Amino acid sequence: MGHAEFTLRDQVDARRISLDEYWMPFTPNREFKADPRMIVRAEGMYFWNDRGEKLIDASSGLFCCAAGHGRKEIAEAVGRQLLELDFTAPFLRAHPKQFELATRIAELTPGDLNRIFFCNSGSESVESAMKVALAYHQARGQGGRNVFVSRDRAYHGVNFGGVSLSGLANNRRKYGPGLPGIAHMRHTHIRENFFVPGEGEHGAKLAEDLARIVAMYGAENVAACFVEPIAGSTGVLVPPKGYLKRLREICDQHGILLVFDEVITGWGRTGQAFAAQSFDVTPDMITMAKAVTNGAQPMGVVAVSERIHDTIMAAAPEGAIEFFHGYTYSGHPAACAAGLATLDIYRRDGLFERGRALSPYFLDALFSLRDLPVVTDIRGYGMLGALDVAVDGAPGKRGHLLQKKLFDNGLHLKTTGDAAIVAPPLIAEKSHVDRIVEVLRKTLAAL
């Protein structure tokens, strides 16, 4: 059998490319390669496919491009950096932009989360935060604290630590039991809050699951509680009123670290720099990635409390490595240049404020779809929303069909199972929101 092929119609030489060699992630490869949907260009709010057709991007790529696509400021900063310094080892050596970017990020994080550790993805940021938590408890003489708490329907990346924390069955079931000592609270998607924008009135008592787990394992054995302030990849589960504050209280009561995974909610998605600020709950660590470089370069970040950092530093002998962890590409020069240029755009263009101002219009428009019979729930907060479609046979079948039909109708977004997730770039205007909802309505009505 010959290679599956497609033609990039916008290339002058009409070069033919084999589809066989590349093993695509989180994709039904055989289905895709039989009927590929290719993206070849992006600018502002839009993608273009290989047929030259224009699609509006309703998911900021994959929650990455909060400042829109094709930002020349970022591309030029990365290009200059690669010509000046393309790489230097991050162990025992450093370059100035690592320190500059860490300082700029710390200016935006809440509380004393002013110590910044660089990695290369959201998955790596979660793994790094788990190690920080264990190192912190060991440094203060409580090395028995090695149990982690997460939630059902959580997504914390795809490395073994994150998969063990995650509560998405398909991400776990083929890889064995995962790490030991992981307990899961219930998720917060409850019927009483269906079709309610923002924080629901019901469900704050679900935070008591953490107290129950502490009683079961013993507080002296629990290291940290990991939660997404808004559970993103599973379908935008907004916390009930008071839920996150109660988690903070329980953690404080028992000496447990609270970690917010803000890989999706960070960088203006909720109207503030971080959801921690939107919900007025300060965790002990924040993990982030994606929009920190506007998706232009891979980068992950852990923002750590000064208290945690200083405890780990003080426990190590003078001249010794205090934290045995890191990656070859931690704080890569090009990624740091991209991060600095991205933060300049956020500040100069007031994108966090812009997203906050557009949010009511965005949520009203999304919730206008509630009259469609196929829609079973709508949720949202800030510039992040989702709708569920009724299950048709196997779970996820209809959602998968929906995202393909949306693409064909000129709209890109992410689906998880039967949930369609909407997270436009923060440069969006009302006319863009109108177009997104117009295509959603047309496509949902025909399902």
Beta strands, then each sheet from edge to edge (+ up, - down):
strand 1: 5-7
strand 2: 16-18
strand 3: 39-43
strand 4: 46-49
strand 5: 54-57
strand 6: 115-119
strand 7: 147-151
strand 8: 182-185
strand 9: 222-227
strand 10: 257-261
strand 11: 285-288
strand 12: 300-304
strand 13: 375-381
strand 14: 384-389
strand 15: 411-412
strand 16: 414-416
strand 17: 419-422
sheet 1: 1+ 2-
sheet 2: 3+ 4- 5+ 15+
sheet 3: 6+ 12- 11+ 10+ 9+ 7+ 8+
sheet 4: 13+ 14- 17+ 16-
end
